[in-house]
Amino acid sequence: MGLFDLFKKQKLAHRDLEICYELSDSNSDELKEIEIGNIHLPTGKIIASDPFFTHSIKSFSRTVHPGTYPVSIYIAEVEPEHYRVAFAKIKFRAEKATRWILAVTDDMKIDDLSSIRDGEYFGFPVDAGLACFLDEESNVWYLNKMDEFYEKNPDQNYYDDLLAQEFEKYSASHQYSRDLGDWNNHVLNGESEMNVMMFASGWGDGYYPTYWGYNDRKETVELCIDFLIDLDEEE
């Protein structure tokens, strides 16, 4: 964080607000990039959230072309042999972003966005130590899947009795993952491409911003969650 610019247009709307941030640390060569799977975006309306808060989180105002895109996480070695997820990105182009603006949702108030100060941001809360990307349509499937799970298993827990095993199978054996697994491709229906890409959220619970990354031609390169790991303190 550091560079901050706020541009207002004559007809102010969420899409017109460009709250710029310096996020070049997300391209650091010191980070270990891991492509963890593909996210299916049938509408191009993306949600970034704690996977257990998606019922209350709106999709971002800006959208992308519907399709399937790779998701990567960027691992920081915070201490010897101690790794944390510093960033998570949906990559729309293989190149690196050179400019980032805060990703906002339509339920964010224009007045609040207009008055945001240097170093401040809007984001999403995490209370389960996990974050995720999913499409707005996939979220409907996901919430229905959880409802059906609890109807059939009222004494069970969606994470403990379903997701935990998926995380362990999907990523626990990776050298940069903890034993419980730090990322997972949660498939919602075996007959469709609907899925939720989940990953550990930095140090755990908190409040995290998401940014659209662009190239010098103003083309959308990525959507990036910053888990606020201070890379300067890694030594």
HUBEL-V535573 format. One record per helix or strand. SS is the DSSP state (2 for helix, 1 for strand). FROM is the first residue (numbers start at 1). LEN is the number of residues. If there is no record, write none. Layout:
BEGIN
ss: {SS SS}
from: {FROM FROM}
len: {LEN LEN}
END
This chain:
BEGIN
ss: {1 2 1 2 1 1 2 1 1 1 1 1 2 1 1 2 2 1 1 1 1 2}
from: {5 14 18 24 32 46 54 60 67 82 99 105 110 124 130 136 158 183 195 206 220 231}
len: {3 3 4 4 10 4 3 1 13 10 4 1 5 3 6 17 14 5 6 9 7 3}
END
